[in-house]
């Protein structure tokens, strides 16, 4: 685009305002070049490829499993003029329909554009939305970004992790499953299965819901639960405990101190993540590593937590934070401050597989979550049918690295459309005994 000097800037269409002037100029530049596509796309054509985005398809997919009730999958397929296509995921718990509509809005940014300049597309979607991305915009961008990286890898005939400079470990990336056990006997069964699979990390939670100031009995039950996990899972398994922001800073501070003897890998979301100063108070009062981030979008949301040295581990979700591009930048931000990254992943398989690519090239990667148990369930069997391999299942305690170009899988549209989209369903809504709203 031809630079606009100060005098020209204030003289062009002054009655319409500077935003209209700039848009008119960009449109005219595109028209002068005789090319079609999104606003401003013509400036990138000389440096890009001959590939053009021809379609952006969205798929809402509701699996017939109770655990997926509030998170029907949101998948994106981006097609090009040369037959290469890419898949991405923007599943957002409780807001699937809103994310689908947001992706539809972004079609105007993409149809006719070269898919290769992924960073440009990310910047355009984020900045030109004007209002900084929350979870809906972040998840929509994430789906598109993953699909663009999938295309980029296929065009360059390389897995995405190689484009990012990986892998660090050809055997894969360390992961953890969720413990689905409530009794000591069930916990010992999890331990035996984990040992058989080579799994070295498990995540659990704390029981019940917590008032702003809690009773000794409630706190004692939570601590006893974690003690039972440690005793029955054994010392060879690292344990993360998710508070899920159910606790206030005062209650969390007590719980964190009481749980120090159990040598936890981390305590996750000890208070709402938007309360940075409260998180800082908790971190100062405990020796347990503090983790948070699944609800944060882009590196901008993580900056204060990292710069102030509040957290030890950032857990942003590739399906919410803005995709591969965003997760990679978050990793770089954290690396500069000695903070580890353990990405959250409690949605569908495409985002999980995309996370593995970033993990494999990230020097400060710690461990990758997947919201599955040590025994595969219905959803895991459906994933295997879709991809032809056991997606997001560990081998010797690690998620294997794909070897095919792009994200390393193919997916038939007919396979996902077999499961109809049943609309958005809210996440769990829970209340205290007096009717006041509780955090889930």
N, C-alpha and C positions, 0 to 999 in steps of 0.2 A: 504494500500500500504506500502511495506517495505521501511523504511527511507533510503535515499541515502546520504552517507557521502560525504564530500568535495572532497576527492580523487577519489571516484567512479564517482562522478558527472562529473569531468573533464576528466576521462579516458574512459567512455562509448561512443563509436562511436564519438570520438572527431572530426572526419572529417565531420560529418553530422551536427554538431551544437547541442546545448543543447535542443532545442525544439523537434527535432526528437528523441533524446535519451529518454526524458521523455515520449513521446508518445509511443515509442517502449516498454518501461518498463510497462506502464499501460496496453497496449494491451497484453503483455505476462502474466501479473497477471490475467487478465480476462480469457485468454486461459487456464492457469494452473488450474483455478477453474472449468473449463468445463461448463461455462455459457455463454449464448449469451446476447446481449443487447448493449447499448451505451458504449462508452469508459469510463472506471472507474466505471460502474454500479455495478460490482461484489463486490466491497468493501462495498456497502450498503446493500447487500442482507441479511446478517446474522441479521441485526437489523430491517429489514423491514417486509413487508407483503408478502403474496403469490400472490398478484395482480400484473399483468404486463400490460403495455400499449401495445396494439396490433395495434392501428391505430389512426391517427390524420387526421380528415377530415376538410376541409375548405369550407365555403359557402359564396359566394358573393350574396347579396340580394338587388335588386333595387326596391324600392317601387314606385308605380305610383303617386307620389305626388311631386309637384314642390319644396317644401321645403327640400326634401331629395335628390335633384338632384346631389349635390356635395359630398354626404356622403352615398353611398350605404353601407349597413351593411356588416361587415366582422365577421362571426360567426365561431366558432371552436367547433367540437365535438371530444372528446378524448374517445376512447373505450378501454376496458380492457378484459383480458382473462376470467373473471368471470361474464361478462354481465353488470357490472356497468359502466356507462359512465357519462361524465360531459360536460357541455356547457360553453363557454366563448365568449367574444366579444373583437375585436380589431379594430373596425371601426375608420378609420382615414380620416378626411375630405380632399378630393382632392388627396389622395394617396392610394386608396383601393387596386389596383392591386399590388402595391409595398409591401403592408402589407401582402397580400395573399402569394406572393412569399417568403417573409421572413419567414412566418409560415412554409411553405413547407421546407425551409432550416433547420428549427429547428427540423424536424422529426428525423434527425440523432441523436439528443440529447435525444430522448424520446422513440422511439420504442424499446420494450423489457425491459424498466426500470420499477421499482416500482413507482407508482404514488404518494405514501404517502409522501416521503421527498420533500415537495413542495419548501422549502427554498433552498435545494441543486439544484434543477432544475432551480430555478430563478438565483442563483449565476452562474451556469454553462452557461446559455444562455447569461447572461449579461457580465461576465468576459471573457468567451471563444470567444465572438464575437470580442474581442480585441479593436476595435474602440468603444468608449463609446456610449451608446445608445442615438440616437436621436428619433424623433417621430415614424419613421417606425419600428425600432427595439423595441422601447418601447411599441408600440401598439401590435406588434406580441407577445412579452413576456406577455403582459397584457391578451391577449386572452387565451393563454395557461395556464397562472397562474390561471385565474378565473375557467377554466375547471378542473384544478387539485384540487382546493379547493372544487369545486362541488363534485368531486369524493370522496375526503377525508371526507367531511361531510356525504355523503351517506354511506360510509363504516363504519363510527363511529356512524351513525344514529342520527346525530345532525345537526341543522341549523348552518351555518358557523358562525353567530354572537355569538353563544354559545361557539364555539371553540375558539373564540377570547376573551371570557370573558364577553360578554354582556348577556342581554341587560341592558341599563340604564333606559329605559322607555318602558315597555311592550306595550304601546299604539302605538309605532312607532317612527319615526324620523321626525322632523319638516322639511317642504319643502317650495319651492316657485315655482310659475309659471311665465311665461313671460307675460307682459302686451302687448296686441295686440290691441291698440287703439290709434287713432290720434286726436280725438276731445274730448272736455270735456264731451259730452253726452256719448260717448263710454267708457270713463274712469269711469264715474259713473256707467255704466252697469257692468264693471269689478268689481268695488267696491261692488255692490250689490250681484253679484255672489260669490265673494270671501267670503263675510260675511255669505252667505248661506252655503258654504262649510267649514267654519271655517278656511279659509286660512288667515294667518297673515303676509305674506311677498310676495312681487311682485318685479320683476326686469324689468327695462326699459333701454333705451339707450339715446344717444344724436343724434339729426338729422344732416345729411349732413357729409361732409368730411372737414378736416382742414389742412390748410397750416402750415408751421413751425412757422410763425408769422401771427396771424390772425387779422381780422378787428374787431372793436367794435361791428358791426352789427351781425357778425357771432357768437361771444361770447354771445351777448345778446339773440339771438334766442335759443341757447342751454340752457341758464339759465332759460329763460321763459318757455321752454318746461318742465324742471324739476319742476318749480314752479307750472305749470298747473297740473302735475301729483300729487304733494303733495296736492294741494287744492281739487282735485276731487277724489282722492283715500282715503283721510281722514287721520286723525292722528292715527287711530287704525291699519293701515297697515304699516309695515316696507318696505322701498323702497331701493333697490340697483340700482345703475346706472352704466352701462357698457360703458366705453369710447372706449373699443375694441382696445386700442393702436392707435387710430386715431389721437391723439393729441401729440404735442411735449411737452417737460418738461415745457417750458415757458407758453404755452397756457393752459396746464393742471393745472399749479399752479394757474393761474387766475380763471379758472373754478371751481376748488375745493374750493377756498376762497369764490367765489360768491355763491356757493351752500350750504355753511355751515348753513344758516338759515333754510334749509328744513330738517334738522335732518335725514340724510340718514343712512341707515344700513351700506353701504360701497360705495366707488367708485372703480370700477374694471378696471384694466389695464389702468391707466392714461397715460402710455407711454409704448413703447416696453419693454417686461419683461427682455430681455437680457441686458438692460442698467441699471444695478443695481444702479450706482451712481446717475443717473438721477432720478430714482424712489425715492432714498433717499432724494434728494433735494425737490421733491414734497411733500413727507411725512412730512418734517420739516416745510413746509409752510402752512399746513392745519390742522384743527382739525377733518376732516372727516376721518373715518377709511379707510385705503387703502388695497385693495385686489388684488391678482394676482396669476397666477400659472397654468392656463389651458394648457399652452404650455410647461410646465416643465416636465422633465422625472426623476423619482427616487428621493430619498431624497437628493442626491448629488447636484442636480440642485437647490434645495430649501435652502440649508445650508446657503449660504451667506446672502440671504434675511432675514432669521430668525435670524442668529447670530448677524447681525448688527442692528436688531430691526427696519428694514425698513417697514415691512408690519404688519398689524394687523390680516389679514386673508389670508390663503393659499387655493387656489382653484384647486388643481391638479385633473386631470380627470383619473378615474380608467381604462379607455380604452386606455390611452396614457402613463401614468406614469410608467406602469409595473404591473398593476393588483392589486389584494387584498394585496399581500405581500408588494408591494411598498407603497400603500396608507396607510397601517397600520404603516409602518415605518415613513412615512412623518408625520402622526399624532403624533407619539411619539416624533419626533424631535421638532415639534411645541409646544407640551405640555410642554416640558422642558423650553421653553422660553415664555410661556404665550401667544402664538399665536393660534388663532382659525382656524378650518378647515371647509370650506364650499365647498365640491367637485362639480366640474363642471360636467355636463352630458348633452350633446347635440347630442347624437348619437342614438343608439338603446336601446331596453328595457333590454337586458341581463346585460349590464354594469350598467344600472340604478339600477337594482335589486341587483347586486353585491355590489354597493356602499352603499345601505341601510344596508347591513350586517356589513360593516366596521363602518358606522356611529353609529349604535346601540351599539357598544362596545367601542366607542372613547370618553374619558372624556372631550375632548376639541372640540367636534363637535358643529357646530353652526347651519347650515341649508343646506339642499340638493337641488340642482338645478335639474330641468328637463326642457328641451326646449319644453314646451307645454303651451297652453293657459288654462285659467280657464274652457273653454268649450272644450271637447275632439274633435279632428279632425279625418281625415281619418286614419292616422298612429296609433292613439290610439285605434281605432276600430279594426285595423288589429292585434295589439298587444293582444287585448282581445281575438280575435279568436285563436291566437297562443297558449296562455297560459291557457285559460279557466277562467281568472279573469282579472279585469281592472288593468293591470300592470302600475305601476308608476302613479296611480291616488290617490290623498289624501283623507283621511277620517278624518273629524274634524281637518283639517290642518296638518295632518301627513301621511307619507307613512307607511302603515301597515307592520308589520314584518311577513315574511313567517314562517310557522310552520313546514313545511316538511323538511326532511334532505337536506343537501347541500345548494344550492342556493334557494331551495324551489319551483321549478317548473319542469315541463317536457315539452319537445318540440319535435314534430314530424318532422322528416326531410322533409317529403312531404309538410308540411305546408310552410316551408321557400323556398324550391326549386320551389314552385309554382310561385315565383317571380324571374325571370331570372336576372342574373347579366349582366348589360349593360356596364360594364367597368368603368374606372376611369373618373371622370369629374372634371375639375378644380374648385376651389373656386372662388368667385366673384373677378373680376379684375376691379378696378376702377381707374380713372385718374382725375387729376385736369384740370382746363380749359386750361392750357398751355401745356397739354399733359404729364406732369410729373406724376410719379406713386404716387397714394394715398393709404393709409392704409384703408382696409375695416373693 
